[in-house]
Amino acid sequence: MIAITGGGTGGHLVIARAIKEELNKRGLKPIYIGSTAGQDQTWFENDKGFEKTYFLESRGVVNKKGIHKVLALFTIIRSAFTCKALFKKHQVKYVFSVGGYSAAPASFGALLCGIPLYIHEQNAIQGKLNSLLRPFSKAFFSSYDAKATMTSYPVSETFFKSRRERSDLKTIIFLGGSQGATFINHLALKMAKLLQQEGIAIIHQTGKKEFEQMKKFYEDEGILADVFDFSNAIPEKLARADFAISRSGASTLWELCAANVPALFIPYPHAAANHQHFNAKALADQKAALILPQQDIDPVALLTHIKSINLSNVSKKLSQLIHDGGAQEIVDFMLQPKK
């Protein structure tokens, strides 16, 4: 039995889901241990791909002070002993962590039990918990760190089916993530009329909070656009896109890579350790993406710059940065016979 742990945000949970799906392909059902906080329950509470799901009380420690930090640590330690009992009950042989505060109890529980701990780091900058536990892990997977067990980023194969070489700028997709991004939403509105004049189609993921406002703008202005708050059909939408303007959370970034969609990344400036900037920089340094800080951006100058990009060259570079089978590589490594 394998236990998958960690989460809090979609960026963590999408990796947990990818590993779960790969195990399911092999006839294996893992258990999942997450937190009552964050998005863990929403994603996995009713997921039949898990033998059993558990959601324990857990909170982040890093930003806590004084007695609140002590209480958070006490909660993690208490939950770690709960995990020990769960591991015994399910005869868990391996623990796979995707990081985040949700991962703390089961990760420490694995160390207490002497169960091999495997860690996946999604971002170019390591999370605090992953940095702490890395020396004790059996393997540390990363698509950025040359000293880690390198694997292709686990992206659903549906994104690879969207792969094609872009050559003409016919459609731009704006991506703010499932929660939406106000800055990107309003940049899209500033660019909308320019794009319409150029005959460039618009796909716009708004997030739920500003969906109605964004939808009304397009309707009032008579601009045809594919506007949505959240969709499970992102691979199909990326297949239609020739360029993306997006945040640079790791999952979104690598999904765009998998689909070979050239992109301008505008990192969320308040992300922990500015990790979104470094995620995007890893591609920008290889001339496989553009990166701009969040500030006032001139829509006319930006569109002129985008039109000057050799989309074909960038698409080809992106195709060399990721390959299908990242989840398979990780599961193969975990399940390989140990010497």
HUDALIN-V652853 format. One record per pair of residues at least 24 apart in sequence whose ideal C-beta (glycine too) atoms are under 6 Angstrom apart, sorted by sequence separation. I is the first residue (numbers start at 1). J is the second residue. D is the distance in whole Angstrom. If there is no record, write none. Layout:
i=I j=J d=D
i=I j=J d=D
This chain:
i=265 j=289 d=6
i=24 j=49 d=5
i=80 j=105 d=5
i=84 j=109 d=5
i=104 j=129 d=6
i=111 j=136 d=6
i=185 j=210 d=5
i=269 j=294 d=5
i=4 j=30 d=5
i=79 j=105 d=3
i=83 j=109 d=3
i=87 j=113 d=6
i=107 j=133 d=6
i=180 j=206 d=5
i=253 j=279 d=5
i=263 j=289 d=5
i=264 j=290 d=4
i=265 j=291 d=5
i=266 j=292 d=6
i=7 j=34 d=5
i=180 j=207 d=2
i=196 j=223 d=5
i=2 j=30 d=4
i=3 j=31 d=5
i=4 j=32 d=5
i=5 j=33 d=4
i=76 j=104 d=5
i=80 j=108 d=4
i=84 j=112 d=6
i=99 j=127 d=5
i=172 j=200 d=6
i=179 j=207 d=5
i=189 j=217 d=6
i=248 j=276 d=4
i=266 j=294 d=6
i=20 j=49 d=5
i=76 j=105 d=6
i=80 j=109 d=4
i=84 j=113 d=6
i=180 j=209 d=5
i=185 j=214 d=6
i=250 j=279 d=6
i=288 j=317 d=4
i=3 j=33 d=6
i=8 j=38 d=4
i=13 j=43 d=5
i=99 j=129 d=6
i=171 j=201 d=4
i=173 j=203 d=4
i=174 j=204 d=5
i=175 j=205 d=5
i=180 j=210 d=6
i=288 j=318 d=6
i=7 j=38 d=6
i=99 j=130 d=5
i=176 j=207 d=5
i=192 j=223 d=5
i=248 j=279 d=5
i=248 j=280 d=4
i=7 j=40 d=4
i=203 j=237 d=5
i=203 j=241 d=6
i=60 j=101 d=4
i=58 j=101 d=6
i=58 j=102 d=6
i=58 j=105 d=6
i=56 j=105 d=5
i=262 j=311 d=5
i=178 j=230 d=5
i=262 j=314 d=4
i=260 j=315 d=4
i=260 j=318 d=5
i=31 j=90 d=5
i=260 j=319 d=5
i=257 j=318 d=5
i=40 j=102 d=6
i=257 j=321 d=5
i=258 j=322 d=5
i=257 j=322 d=5
i=62 j=128 d=5
i=181 j=247 d=5
i=35 j=102 d=4
i=34 j=102 d=5
i=173 j=241 d=4
i=171 j=240 d=5
i=175 j=244 d=6
i=171 j=241 d=5
i=177 j=247 d=5
i=171 j=242 d=5
i=172 j=243 d=5
i=173 j=244 d=5
i=174 j=245 d=5
i=175 j=246 d=4
i=170 j=242 d=5
i=177 j=249 d=6
i=33 j=106 d=4
i=162 j=235 d=5
i=169 j=242 d=5
i=169 j=243 d=6
i=159 j=235 d=5
i=162 j=238 d=5
i=166 j=242 d=5
i=19 j=96 d=6
i=158 j=235 d=4
i=162 j=239 d=4
i=175 j=252 d=6
i=16 j=98 d=5
i=15 j=98 d=5
i=12 j=98 d=5
i=12 j=99 d=6
i=12 j=100 d=5
i=1 j=90 d=5
i=3 j=92 d=5
i=1 j=91 d=5
i=1 j=92 d=5
i=6 j=97 d=5
i=2 j=94 d=5
i=3 j=95 d=5
i=4 j=96 d=5
i=5 j=97 d=5
i=6 j=98 d=4
i=8 j=100 d=4
i=6 j=99 d=5
i=7 j=100 d=5
i=8 j=101 d=6
i=6 j=100 d=5
i=8 j=102 d=5
i=7 j=102 d=4
i=6 j=102 d=5
i=159 j=255 d=5
i=163 j=259 d=6
i=6 j=103 d=3
i=162 j=259 d=4
i=163 j=260 d=5
i=5 j=103 d=5
i=160 j=258 d=5
i=155 j=254 d=5
i=159 j=258 d=4
i=155 j=255 d=6
i=159 j=259 d=5
i=5 j=106 d=4
i=153 j=254 d=4
i=155 j=258 d=5
i=15 j=120 d=5
i=194 j=299 d=6
i=191 j=299 d=5
i=190 j=299 d=5
i=194 j=303 d=5
i=11 j=122 d=5
i=183 j=294 d=5
i=123 j=250 d=5
i=122 j=250 d=4
i=18 j=154 d=4
i=144 j=282 d=6
i=15 j=154 d=6
i=167 j=311 d=6
i=166 j=311 d=4
i=167 j=312 d=5
i=165 j=312 d=6
i=125 j=273 d=4
i=166 j=315 d=5
i=125 j=275 d=4
i=165 j=315 d=5
i=123 j=275 d=4
i=125 j=278 d=5
i=124 j=278 d=4
i=124 j=279 d=5
i=123 j=279 d=6
i=124 j=282 d=5
i=160 j=324 d=5
i=157 j=324 d=6
i=10 j=178 d=6
i=153 j=322 d=6
i=152 j=322 d=5
i=152 j=323 d=5
i=154 j=326 d=4
i=153 j=326 d=5
i=154 j=327 d=4
i=152 j=326 d=4
i=151 j=326 d=5
i=151 j=329 d=4
i=151 j=330 d=6
i=141 j=330 d=6
i=118 j=334 d=6
i=14 j=251 d=5
i=11 j=249 d=5
i=11 j=250 d=5
i=11 j=251 d=5
i=94 j=334 d=6
i=22 j=327 d=4
i=22 j=328 d=6
i=19 j=327 d=6
i=18 j=327 d=4
i=22 j=331 d=5
